[in-house]
Amino acid sequence: MPRKTFGKCLVADPRICHGKLTFKGTRILVADVLDLVAKGIDWGMIVKQCHGSITRQGIAEAVSLAGRAFLEHAEEYLKKTVSA
């Protein structure tokens, strides 16, 4: 799998974190940051916890990408919820 870029701040590179989505130039997983956002952690605090390695713009891109992915696959989640 070649390196794939998502927006200005997100990348999936098979040589970094087994190809999981990270913030460019880091090993910070997008999924981990999205978990912090979901817990209601202030974005400024997330940036600070990541020692400035990510930006608010990067977090916004991650949230936007996650939202689009959810909308595109919402039917799959609904089917799982109903059948569970």
Backbone bond lengths (Angstrom), bond angles and torsions (degrees), N, CA, C in turn:
res aa  C-N    CA-C-N  psi(-1)  N-CA   C-N-CA  omega(-1)  CA-C   N-CA-C  phi
1 M - - - 1.452 - - 1.533 108.41 -
2 P 1.310 117.79 124.82 1.464 120.00 176.77 1.531 110.81 -75.98
3 R 1.308 115.53 162.58 1.468 121.36 176.68 1.522 108.82 -61.06
4 K 1.339 116.56 134.16 1.463 121.50 177.98 1.524 108.78 -120.94
5 T 1.318 114.83 134.60 1.457 121.08 179.69 1.522 109.07 -105.67
6 F 1.328 115.44 136.72 1.465 122.20 178.73 1.525 106.86 -122.27
7 G 1.309 117.01 104.09 1.456 120.37 -177.81 1.522 110.91 71.32
8 K 1.319 116.07 -154.82 1.462 121.13 -177.94 1.528 112.68 -90.69
9 C 1.338 117.44 -19.64 1.462 119.49 -168.22 1.525 115.55 -120.59
10 L 1.313 119.02 -8.77 1.462 121.20 -173.39 1.519 110.87 -116.99
11 V 1.333 115.50 145.06 1.464 120.18 -177.96 1.532 109.69 -149.73
12 A 1.321 114.78 147.77 1.466 121.61 171.04 1.521 106.13 -120.61
13 D 1.314 116.31 111.69 1.461 122.37 -177.09 1.519 108.18 -124.58
14 P 1.325 118.58 121.84 1.461 120.40 -177.14 1.532 113.39 -60.20
15 R 1.334 117.46 -17.57 1.467 120.68 179.05 1.527 112.65 -88.50
16 I 1.330 116.47 -5.97 1.467 120.72 -178.25 1.518 108.88 -125.07
17 C 1.319 116.43 122.01 1.472 123.00 177.43 1.529 112.27 51.85
18 H 1.330 115.85 40.39 1.472 122.02 176.27 1.526 112.78 57.33
19 G 1.316 117.08 28.99 1.457 121.27 176.44 1.516 114.78 82.83
20 K 1.335 116.86 4.85 1.469 118.71 177.32 1.520 109.23 -70.65
21 L 1.304 116.19 155.48 1.461 122.13 -177.75 1.527 109.96 -67.43
22 T 1.338 115.69 124.96 1.458 122.18 178.98 1.524 109.41 -130.42
23 F 1.318 115.39 171.80 1.459 121.41 172.61 1.528 107.56 -83.96
24 K 1.323 116.73 134.94 1.463 121.58 -176.27 1.522 111.33 -50.11
25 G 1.325 114.73 135.86 1.456 120.57 176.35 1.513 114.47 77.48
26 T 1.343 116.93 7.71 1.466 120.45 -178.41 1.523 109.71 -134.85
27 R 1.308 114.85 176.10 1.459 122.21 169.79 1.532 109.18 -113.95
28 I 1.305 115.77 24.34 1.467 121.80 179.77 1.518 107.94 -85.59
29 L 1.327 115.28 119.21 1.458 120.76 -177.57 1.522 110.98 -74.66
30 V 1.308 115.68 134.53 1.456 121.53 176.64 1.535 109.67 -59.35
31 A 1.323 117.10 -39.97 1.472 120.93 -179.46 1.525 111.02 -59.26
32 D 1.327 117.55 -39.30 1.473 120.50 179.78 1.526 110.77 -65.46
33 V 1.321 116.27 -41.82 1.468 119.91 179.84 1.532 110.13 -68.05
34 L 1.323 117.22 -39.22 1.465 119.82 177.80 1.528 110.97 -63.64
35 D 1.326 117.96 -34.94 1.465 120.98 175.25 1.524 110.69 -61.81
36 L 1.329 116.72 -41.46 1.468 120.24 178.29 1.525 110.84 -65.23
37 V 1.321 116.70 -41.67 1.465 120.76 177.50 1.526 109.53 -60.88
38 A 1.332 116.72 -44.38 1.464 121.04 -179.30 1.529 111.84 -63.22
39 K 1.314 116.94 -28.17 1.472 121.23 178.26 1.523 111.89 -80.88
40 G 1.337 115.95 -2.98 1.461 120.13 177.24 1.516 114.58 86.63
41 I 1.324 116.90 13.59 1.461 119.71 178.51 1.525 109.03 -68.45
42 D 1.321 116.21 133.54 1.457 122.45 179.05 1.531 110.05 -59.19
43 W 1.324 116.11 136.56 1.464 120.57 -177.32 1.525 111.77 -59.89
44 G 1.319 116.90 -37.04 1.469 119.97 177.53 1.523 111.14 -61.51
45 M 1.329 116.54 -38.00 1.456 121.09 178.06 1.526 110.56 -68.01
46 I 1.327 117.14 -38.18 1.467 120.73 177.68 1.525 109.68 -62.39
47 V 1.323 117.06 -45.48 1.465 121.30 178.37 1.530 109.31 -59.09
48 K 1.319 115.93 -43.67 1.468 120.73 -179.82 1.532 110.93 -64.58
49 Q 1.338 117.51 -43.22 1.467 121.07 179.49 1.527 111.10 -62.99
50 C 1.321 116.58 -28.42 1.474 121.83 178.76 1.522 110.83 -91.60
51 H 1.322 117.39 14.66 1.462 123.68 176.84 1.527 112.53 55.12
52 G 1.333 116.04 33.96 1.461 120.76 177.76 1.525 114.26 74.43
53 S 1.343 117.17 9.39 1.467 120.82 -179.34 1.518 112.71 -72.12
54 I 1.336 115.67 -19.88 1.466 120.45 175.82 1.519 107.60 -123.48
55 T 1.320 115.68 165.71 1.459 120.60 -177.98 1.524 110.38 -122.30
56 R 1.318 115.07 167.36 1.468 119.41 173.61 1.532 110.02 -59.70
57 Q 1.340 116.54 -37.58 1.460 120.55 177.76 1.530 109.97 -60.47
58 G 1.310 117.18 -41.16 1.457 120.98 178.02 1.515 111.96 -63.77
59 I 1.327 116.44 -42.13 1.463 120.42 177.85 1.526 109.56 -63.50
60 A 1.331 116.44 -43.06 1.465 120.22 178.91 1.524 110.89 -60.79
61 E 1.334 117.78 -41.25 1.462 120.61 177.52 1.523 110.83 -62.88
62 A 1.332 116.68 -41.41 1.464 120.70 179.95 1.528 110.57 -63.73
63 V 1.317 116.90 -44.27 1.468 120.89 179.11 1.527 110.31 -64.19
64 S 1.313 116.71 -42.87 1.464 121.04 179.48 1.526 111.02 -62.87
65 L 1.327 116.93 -45.82 1.461 121.31 179.10 1.527 110.73 -62.19
66 A 1.319 116.82 -42.73 1.466 120.67 178.87 1.526 110.80 -63.38
67 G 1.323 116.34 -40.59 1.462 120.11 178.26 1.513 112.22 -63.35
68 R 1.328 116.40 -44.35 1.464 120.10 178.03 1.523 111.31 -63.58
69 A 1.333 116.67 -42.41 1.469 120.54 179.64 1.523 110.24 -62.54
70 F 1.332 116.75 -41.24 1.459 119.85 178.96 1.525 110.44 -63.26
71 L 1.324 116.89 -46.39 1.465 119.55 -179.20 1.525 111.39 -61.73
72 E 1.331 116.81 -39.91 1.460 120.26 179.88 1.528 112.57 -68.32
73 H 1.332 117.25 -25.24 1.466 121.27 -175.34 1.529 112.64 -119.78
74 A 1.322 117.48 17.18 1.464 121.50 -176.62 1.524 112.23 -56.99
75 E 1.322 116.73 -38.54 1.471 120.13 -179.76 1.524 111.36 -59.02
76 E 1.309 117.90 -38.61 1.463 121.70 179.20 1.528 110.29 -63.01
77 Y 1.337 116.92 -41.99 1.459 120.72 -179.64 1.514 110.95 -68.34
78 L 1.337 116.68 -38.61 1.456 120.65 179.28 1.517 110.83 -63.85
79 K 1.312 117.42 -42.26 1.465 121.39 179.48 1.521 110.91 -62.91
80 K 1.332 117.83 -40.90 1.458 121.84 178.73 1.520 111.03 -65.46
81 T 1.320 117.20 -40.92 1.460 121.76 -178.47 1.527 110.40 -67.00
82 V 1.302 117.57 -44.51 1.453 122.13 -177.99 1.526 111.20 -67.07
83 S 1.333 117.17 -40.34 1.473 119.99 -176.36 1.524 112.88 -81.40
84 A 1.292 118.67 -11.37 1.472 121.53 -176.58 1.506 112.45 -73.93
